[in-house]
Each structure stands twice: as C-alpha cells, then as structure tokens.
C-alpha cells in the first residue's frame, strides 16, 4: 500500500514537472499591418507649433543567465496623445538596432493623432533585429497649448508557466 502511494505520488510529480516545462506557444494570429494612410496631414513649418524629439528604449531581446543566452520579447510601443482638445502630429518614428543602425521608418509623412488617441507599433517576438539595445526616435509637433505626447513600450514574453514583462518610458531629447 505504501509503495503504491509512493509510486503514484512520484508519477504525479513527474507529470507535473513535464507539463510545466513545455514551451508550446499558443497559435499566433497575424498582427494587423500598420495603415496610417488615413491619418496623413500636410504640415506647413510654422512658428505656431512646438516641435520635439523623444528617445524610447525598446528590447526585442534580453539576456538571461549569461550574456550568451537571450530571451526573445514582444514589444508594444504606444504613442499617446494626452490632449482632450487638440490633435498632435507625429513626424517620424524611426526604429534602430543595438548598433545604432536604422531598421525601419514607420512614418513616411506627418500623421495626426486626434484627441486622446493612441497609436501602437508591435515588434513581434520572432523579430530579433533590434537586439538587446533597440530604440526609437520620435519627432512630433503640437500646438502651443497642447501637452506633449507620451511614448511607452511594454515588453513581454511567456515560456511555459513563466512570464516576463516590463515597461520603458520615453525621454524628451529636444
């Protein structure tokens, strides 16, 4: 009786460990492509606009255990208009890798974000081009009475029963 109980207990623990170690991913749905064509605007360079530039660090990978082992991350970059009254204009959204090389320009011509609107850029987990030191430079313009936009990134990864997530916040550099 004791041996049966011990055998069943050990079997249960082994099955539990095996289940928790699986790295099976959920079936992934294709991400929507960015289509901001309906948001493009013509902007005349004007003294009535405040221009700014913001730096945002983004991690498509992060080191684990040693500098030789990296975990891949999904990054969601949020561009937020905090004004309840006015639109803001996004002039550039350039994504760079760890070495400072331009990977992608997300904005080809100025786009408008209406009041309280948020735009998102998703860097998929399988996209490792950015590496551990990826970053964005955003250029933007607001009216004199409008608050600055907020730039944030949320990085996340799940493997088996474990998850990792953290955020970064943009810093105005100009």
KEKE-3310 file (N, C-alpha, C; in steps of 0.2 Angstrom, whole numbers, plus 5000, padded with zeros to 4 digits):
npx = (5004:5010:5020:5013:5006:5017:5023:5013:5013:5025:5024:5014:5021:5031:5024:5018:5029:5034:5024:5024:5036:5034:5036:5026:5019:5005:4993:4997:4990:4989:4997:4990:4993:5002:4992:4992:4988:4976:4978:4987:4994:4996:5008:5013:5028:5028:5029:5019:5019:5025:5039:5046:5057:5059:5066:5066:5069:5069:5067:5070:5076:5082:5095:5098:5103:5117:5128:5127:5115:5100:5083:5069:5058:5041:5037:5027:5024:5018:5011:5005:4992:4989:4980:4964:4959:4966:4973:4988:5004:5013:5029:5040:5045:5057:5065:5079:5093:5103:5116:5114:5110:5098:5083:5069:5058:5044:5035:5031:5026:5020:5008:4992:4986:4972:4962:4966:4969:4978:4992:4999:5014:5019:5032:5036:5039:5047:5054:5070:5079:5081:5088:5096:5098:5089:5080:5069:5067:5057:5049:5039:5025:5016:5002:5004:4997:4995:4998:5013:5016:5015:5026:5028:5034:5030:5036:5036:5036:5032:5036:5032:5026:5030:5032:5037:5038:5040:5041:5046:5049:5048:5060:5062:5072:5074)
npy = (4994:5006:5007:5008:5020:5029:5027:5032:5045:5050:5048:5057:5069:5069:5070:5083:5091:5089:5094:5108:5111:5112:5121:5125:5136:5147:5146:5158:5173:5182:5198:5215:5225:5240:5254:5269:5278:5285:5295:5304:5320:5337:5347:5363:5371:5380:5393:5393:5380:5368:5359:5343:5330:5313:5300:5282:5268:5251:5234:5220:5208:5201:5198:5182:5172:5172:5182:5176:5170:5174:5180:5181:5194:5201:5217:5231:5246:5262:5277:5291:5303:5315:5325:5332:5341:5345:5339:5330:5329:5317:5316:5308:5291:5282:5266:5258:5247:5238:5242:5255:5256:5260:5252:5252:5265:5271:5281:5289:5301:5316:5312:5313:5312:5311:5319:5312:5300:5284:5277:5262:5252:5236:5225:5210:5195:5186:5194:5198:5208:5220:5218:5218:5231:5240:5254:5269:5284:5297:5311:5325:5336:5349:5360:5376:5376:5363:5348:5338:5322:5305:5292:5275:5259:5242:5227:5209:5192:5175:5159:5142:5140:5152:5170:5186:5203:5220:5238:5253:5271:5285:5298:5315:5323:5334)
npz = (5000:5004:4995:4983:4985:4986:4973:4965:4969:4965:4952:4949:4952:4943:4931:4933:4933:4920:4912:4916:4910:4897:4882:4873:4862:4860:4847:4835:4830:4815:4815:4814:4800:4800:4795:4792:4783:4781:4791:4787:4786:4779:4783:4786:4789:4804:4815:4825:4830:4842:4842:4845:4851:4855:4864:4865:4873:4868:4869:4860:4863:4878:4890:4898:4911:4906:4896:4884:4882:4877:4879:4868:4865:4864:4859:4863:4857:4862:4857:4863:4863:4874:4875:4877:4869:4857:4842:4839:4830:4822:4816:4813:4816:4820:4820:4828:4829:4841:4837:4833:4820:4807:4807:4803:4796:4802:4799:4785:4780:4789:4802:4810:4826:4834:4847:4863:4857:4854:4846:4840:4839:4835:4839:4834:4843:4836:4829:4829:4826:4832:4844:4860:4863:4856:4850:4848:4839:4840:4831:4834:4834:4842:4846:4854:4866:4869:4877:4879:4869:4875:4876:4877:4880:4881:4886:4883:4887:4887:4893:4894:4910:4914:4915:4908:4910:4907:4907:4897:4897:4887:4884:4883:4871:4864)
capx = (5000:5014:5024:5008:5005:5024:5023:5008:5015:5031:5022:5011:5026:5035:5019:5018:5036:5034:5019:5026:5042:5033:5036:5022:5016:4998:4993:4998:4986:4994:4996:4987:4998:5001:4990:4991:4987:4970:4979:4992:4992:5001:5010:5017:5033:5025:5031:5014:5019:5030:5042:5050:5060:5059:5070:5062:5072:5064:5070:5067:5079:5085:5099:5096:5108:5123:5127:5127:5109:5095:5076:5065:5052:5037:5037:5021:5026:5012:5011:4998:4990:4986:4976:4957:4956:4969:4977:4996:5007:5019:5033:5045:5045:5062:5067:5086:5095:5108:5122:5113:5108:5091:5079:5063:5055:5037:5031:5034:5024:5017:5001:4989:4983:4966:4962:4966:4971:4984:4994:5004:5018:5021:5038:5034:5044:5051:5059:5076:5083:5083:5093:5095:5098:5085:5077:5066:5067:5051:5049:5032:5023:5010:5001:5007:4993:4994:5003:5017:5013:5018:5029:5030:5035:5029:5040:5033:5037:5030:5038:5029:5022:5034:5031:5042:5036:5042:5040:5051:5046:5052:5063:5062:5079:5075)
capy = (5000:5012:5008:5011:5028:5032:5027:5037:5052:5051:5049:5064:5075:5069:5073:5090:5094:5088:5099:5114:5113:5113:5128:5126:5143:5147:5148:5165:5176:5188:5205:5219:5229:5247:5258:5276:5282:5289:5299:5309:5328:5342:5352:5369:5373:5385:5395:5391:5373:5366:5353:5340:5324:5309:5294:5277:5261:5245:5227:5214:5203:5202:5192:5178:5168:5175:5187:5171:5167:5179:5178:5185:5198:5205:5224:5235:5254:5266:5284:5293:5310:5316:5331:5332:5347:5346:5334:5331:5327:5313:5317:5302:5286:5278:5261:5257:5241:5239:5246:5261:5256:5261:5246:5254:5271:5269:5287:5292:5308:5318:5309:5317:5308:5315:5320:5306:5294:5280:5273:5256:5248:5230:5222:5203:5191:5182:5199:5199:5213:5226:5215:5220:5238:5243:5260:5273:5291:5300:5318:5327:5343:5351:5367:5379:5375:5356:5344:5333:5315:5301:5287:5270:5252:5236:5221:5203:5185:5169:5152:5138:5143:5158:5176:5191:5209:5227:5244:5259:5277:5290:5304:5320:5324:5340)
capz = (5000:5005:4989:4978:4986:4984:4965:4962:4971:4961:4945:4949:4952:4936:4926:4934:4931:4912:4910:4917:4906:4890:4879:4867:4861:4858:4840:4834:4825:4812:4818:4809:4797:4801:4789:4794:4777:4783:4796:4785:4785:4776:4789:4784:4795:4807:4822:4830:4833:4846:4839:4850:4849:4861:4863:4869:4873:4867:4870:4857:4867:4885:4892:4904:4914:4904:4890:4879:4882:4876:4878:4863:4868:4860:4862:4861:4858:4862:4856:4866:4863:4881:4875:4876:4865:4851:4839:4839:4824:4823:4810:4812:4821:4817:4824:4827:4832:4846:4835:4830:4813:4806:4805:4799:4797:4802:4797:4779:4780:4795:4803:4815:4832:4837:4855:4867:4853:4855:4840:4843:4834:4838:4837:4836:4847:4831:4825:4833:4823:4836:4849:4867:4864:4851:4852:4844:4840:4838:4831:4834:4834:4845:4846:4860:4872:4869:4881:4875:4869:4879:4872:4881:4877:4886:4883:4887:4885:4891:4891:4898:4915:4917:4911:4910:4907:4910:4903:4897:4896:4883:4887:4878:4870:4860)
cpx = (5004:5018:5019:5007:5011:5024:5019:5010:5021:5029:5018:5016:5030:5030:5019:5024:5036:5029:5021:5032:5040:5033:5032:5018:5009:4998:4992:4994:4990:4992:4994:4993:4996:4998:4987:4989:4981:4972:4985:4989:4997:5002:5015:5022:5030:5028:5026:5014:5025:5033:5047:5053:5061:5062:5066:5066:5067:5069:5067:5070:5081:5089:5096:5101:5115:5122:5127:5120:5104:5088:5073:5059:5048:5036:5031:5023:5019:5014:5005:4998:4986:4981:4969:4954:4959:4972:4984:4998:5013:5023:5038:5044:5051:5065:5075:5088:5101:5114:5121:5111:5100:5088:5073:5061:5047:5032:5035:5032:5020:5010:4999:4986:4978:4966:4961:4967:4978:4986:4999:5008:5020:5027:5037:5040:5049:5056:5064:5081:5086:5088:5091:5096:5094:5082:5073:5068:5061:5052:5041:5031:5017:5008:5004:5003:4992:5000:5007:5014:5018:5020:5031:5031:5034:5032:5037:5035:5035:5033:5036:5025:5025:5033:5036:5039:5039:5041:5046:5047:5051:5054:5064:5070:5080:5068)
cpy = (5006:5013:5010:5018:5032:5033:5032:5044:5054:5052:5055:5070:5075:5072:5080:5094:5094:5093:5106:5116:5114:5120:5129:5133:5142:5149:5155:5168:5181:5194:5210:5223:5236:5251:5264:5280:5287:5295:5305:5316:5331:5347:5357:5370:5379:5387:5394:5384:5372:5360:5350:5333:5320:5302:5289:5271:5256:5239:5222:5207:5205:5196:5188:5173:5171:5179:5182:5168:5173:5176:5183:5188:5201:5212:5228:5242:5258:5273:5287:5301:5311:5322:5329:5337:5347:5339:5335:5328:5323:5313:5312:5297:5281:5273:5259:5251:5243:5243:5252:5262:5256:5254:5248:5261:5270:5275:5290:5299:5310:5315:5313:5311:5313:5315:5313:5299:5291:5276:5268:5254:5242:5227:5215:5200:5188:5187:5201:5204:5218:5224:5218:5227:5242:5249:5264:5280:5293:5308:5319:5334:5344:5358:5370:5377:5367:5352:5339:5326:5311:5295:5281:5264:5247:5230:5215:5197:5180:5163:5147:5141:5150:5164:5181:5197:5215:5232:5249:5265:5281:5295:5309:5322:5331:5343)
cpz = (5000:4998:4983:4979:4984:4976:4962:4963:4966:4954:4944:4948:4946:4931:4927:4932:4923:4910:4911:4913:4899:4888:4873:4867:4859:4850:4839:4829:4821:4814:4812:4807:4799:4795:4792:4789:4778:4788:4793:4784:4782:4782:4786:4791:4798:4814:4827:4833:4837:4843:4845:4847:4855:4859:4868:4868:4872:4866:4866:4860:4874:4887:4898:4905:4913:4898:4884:4878:4882:4876:4873:4867:4863:4863:4859:4862:4857:4861:4858:4866:4870:4881:4874:4871:4858:4848:4839:4832:4825:4816:4808:4818:4818:4822:4823:4831:4837:4844:4832:4823:4812:4803:4800:4801:4797:4800:4791:4778:4787:4796:4809:4820:4835:4844:4858:4863:4855:4848:4843:4837:4838:4835:4839:4839:4842:4828:4830:4831:4827:4842:4856:4868:4859:4854:4846:4845:4836:4837:4830:4835:4838:4844:4853:4866:4873:4873:4876:4874:4873:4875:4877:4877:4883:4882:4887:4883:4889:4888:4896:4903:4918:4912:4913:4906:4911:4905:4903:4895:4892:4886:4881:4877:4866:4861)
residu = (UNK:UNK:UNK:UNK:UNK:UNK:UNK:UNK:UNK:UNK:UNK:UNK:UNK:UNK:UNK:UNK:UNK:UNK:UNK:UNK:UNK:UNK:UNK:UNK:UNK:UNK:UNK:UNK:UNK:UNK:UNK:UNK:UNK:UNK:UNK:UNK:UNK:UNK:UNK:UNK:UNK:UNK:UNK:UNK:UNK:UNK:UNK:UNK:UNK:UNK:UNK:UNK:UNK:UNK:UNK:UNK:UNK:UNK:UNK:UNK:UNK:UNK:UNK:UNK:UNK:UNK:UNK:UNK:UNK:UNK:UNK:UNK:UNK:UNK:UNK:UNK:UNK:UNK:UNK:UNK:UNK:UNK:UNK:UNK:UNK:UNK:UNK:UNK:UNK:UNK:UNK:UNK:UNK:UNK:UNK:UNK:UNK:UNK:UNK:UNK:UNK:UNK:UNK:UNK:UNK:UNK:UNK:UNK:UNK:UNK:UNK:UNK:UNK:UNK:UNK:UNK:UNK:UNK:UNK:UNK:UNK:UNK:UNK:UNK:UNK:UNK:UNK:UNK:UNK:UNK:UNK:UNK:UNK:UNK:UNK:UNK:UNK:UNK:UNK:UNK:UNK:UNK:UNK:UNK:UNK:UNK:UNK:UNK:UNK:UNK:UNK:UNK:UNK:UNK:UNK:UNK:UNK:UNK:UNK:UNK:UNK:UNK:UNK:UNK:UNK:UNK:UNK:UNK:UNK:UNK:UNK:UNK:UNK:UNK)
# end
